[in-house]
């Protein structure tokens, strides 16, 4: 449930509107998966950490909870938190670039998040979450939206993590498809994962 109070009321209102959204129904019906929209918002008026991701995958679409899949397990390991902490909305909020599973193309690859979703909902959702102190930008779509012209290819953007504001940390997507990327870029586990865990711990600390 969304947090209560004035901020919580704003979160509950926008979540209800997002869950009712069917803007992409026709587009999703035309994909290889031919699925119906199922928005998965996970907002919070209290959480200090925002996970700005890409879009739900097929498993999240089926279960209705963000990062409830192998990608989420890897992300939680990177951050050094367990499932209970991750799904505590007093600690974490999740705001993907699209709230629905976009579907697969004919080659069974994920389609990109529809731009209309962020154009319709993102600014209002961010405004309803005033407690955010640390934003984790997962993947190129979120990095380009939040960092604007400063964002480059994902590898370059993530590798330049020291150059971004302290309250922003770009990350690769934790998908199993990126296992090869992680092997080719050992600096990520050696340098950035410890920094990520430290910033998460600081953001979650009382006061």
Secondary structure as GFF3:
##gff-version 3
##sequence-region A 1 207
A	DSSP	alpha_helix	5	19	.	.	.	ID=ss1
A	DSSP	alpha_helix	25	29	.	.	.	ID=ss2
A	DSSP	beta_strand	49	52	.	.	.	ID=ss3
A	DSSP	alpha_helix	58	63	.	.	.	ID=ss4
A	DSSP	alpha_helix	70	79	.	.	.	ID=ss5
A	DSSP	alpha_helix	83	86	.	.	.	ID=ss6
A	DSSP	beta_strand	92	94	.	.	.	ID=ss7
A	DSSP	alpha_helix	115	127	.	.	.	ID=ss8
A	DSSP	beta_strand	134	138	.	.	.	ID=ss9
A	DSSP	alpha_helix	140	147	.	.	.	ID=ss10
A	DSSP	three_ten_helix	148	150	.	.	.	ID=ss11
A	DSSP	alpha_helix	154	159	.	.	.	ID=ss12
A	DSSP	three_ten_helix	161	163	.	.	.	ID=ss13
A	DSSP	beta_strand	168	171	.	.	.	ID=ss14
A	DSSP	three_ten_helix	176	178	.	.	.	ID=ss15
A	DSSP	alpha_helix	179	184	.	.	.	ID=ss16
A	DSSP	alpha_helix	187	187	.	.	.	ID=ss17
A	DSSP	pi_helix	188	192	.	.	.	ID=ss18
A	DSSP	alpha_helix	193	204	.	.	.	ID=ss19
###
